[in-house]
């Protein structure tokens, strides 16, 4: 019984501290492609991301992720996506 109480107390402490963990956002740098056709393709990616963000706003979905699909599209069009660590605050 005492072991179960200790385990429960430990789990409650872990759960209470997990809310204090800072989530560090990812920062990306985008390097555009050189050809005109590839730049047109990248513009399509921007348009798709804009629509994705609008749909997320309408649904009020905070877990909606348009960045991953945008990065994939951008890379497929010949652009380069480089992930950087966010600056420390």
C-alpha positions as CSV (number, residue, x, y, z in Angstrom):
1,X,0.0,0.0,0.0
2,X,2.8,2.4,0.9
3,X,4.6,1.6,-2.4
4,X,1.4,2.4,-4.4
5,X,1.1,5.7,-2.5
6,X,4.7,6.6,-3.2
7,X,4.3,5.8,-6.8
8,X,1.1,7.9,-7.0
9,X,2.8,10.8,-5.3
10,X,5.8,10.6,-7.7
11,X,3.4,10.5,-10.8
12,X,1.6,13.5,-9.5
13,X,4.8,15.4,-9.1
14,X,6.0,14.5,-12.6
15,X,2.7,15.6,-14.1
16,X,2.7,18.9,-12.3
17,X,6.2,19.7,-13.4
18,X,5.6,18.6,-17.0
19,X,3.4,21.7,-17.5
20,X,6.4,23.9,-16.8
21,X,8.5,22.5,-19.6
22,X,9.2,25.1,-22.3
23,X,8.6,24.0,-25.8
24,X,11.2,25.4,-28.1
25,X,9.8,26.3,-31.5
26,X,11.7,25.2,-34.6
27,X,13.0,28.0,-36.8
28,X,13.6,27.4,-40.5
29,X,15.5,29.3,-43.1
30,X,14.3,29.0,-46.7
31,X,16.6,29.3,-49.7
32,X,14.6,29.8,-52.9
33,X,15.3,27.8,-56.1
34,X,16.9,29.6,-59.0
35,X,14.8,28.7,-62.1
36,X,11.6,30.6,-62.8
37,X,9.5,27.4,-63.1
38,X,10.7,26.3,-59.6
39,X,9.9,29.7,-58.2
40,X,6.4,29.4,-59.6
41,X,6.2,25.9,-57.9
42,X,7.2,27.5,-54.6
43,X,4.5,30.1,-55.0
44,X,2.0,27.2,-55.1
45,X,3.5,26.0,-51.8
46,X,2.9,29.4,-50.2
47,X,-0.7,29.4,-51.5
48,X,-1.3,25.9,-50.1
49,X,0.1,26.9,-46.7
50,X,-2.1,30.0,-46.6
51,X,-5.2,27.9,-47.3
52,X,-4.0,25.4,-44.7
53,X,-3.7,28.1,-42.1
54,X,-7.1,29.5,-43.0
55,X,-8.7,26.0,-42.5
56,X,-6.9,25.7,-39.1
57,X,-8.2,29.0,-38.0
58,X,-11.8,28.1,-39.0
59,X,-11.6,24.9,-37.1
60,X,-9.8,26.6,-34.2
61,X,-7.4,23.7,-34.2
62,X,-4.3,24.5,-32.2
63,X,-2.6,21.2,-33.1
64,X,-2.9,21.9,-36.8
65,X,0.5,21.7,-38.6
66,X,1.0,23.4,-41.9
67,X,4.7,23.8,-41.6
68,X,5.7,20.2,-42.3
69,X,3.7,20.0,-45.6
70,X,5.0,23.4,-46.6
71,X,8.6,22.4,-46.0
72,X,8.1,19.2,-48.0
73,X,6.5,21.1,-50.9
74,X,9.2,23.8,-50.8
75,X,12.0,21.2,-51.0
76,X,10.2,19.2,-53.8
77,X,10.1,22.5,-55.8
78,X,13.9,22.8,-55.6
79,X,14.1,25.1,-52.6
80,X,16.2,24.4,-49.6
81,X,14.9,24.2,-46.1
82,X,17.4,24.4,-43.2
83,X,16.3,24.0,-39.6
84,X,18.0,26.2,-37.0
85,X,17.7,26.2,-33.3
86,X,15.6,29.0,-31.9
87,X,17.5,31.7,-30.1
88,X,17.5,31.4,-26.3
89,X,15.3,33.8,-24.5
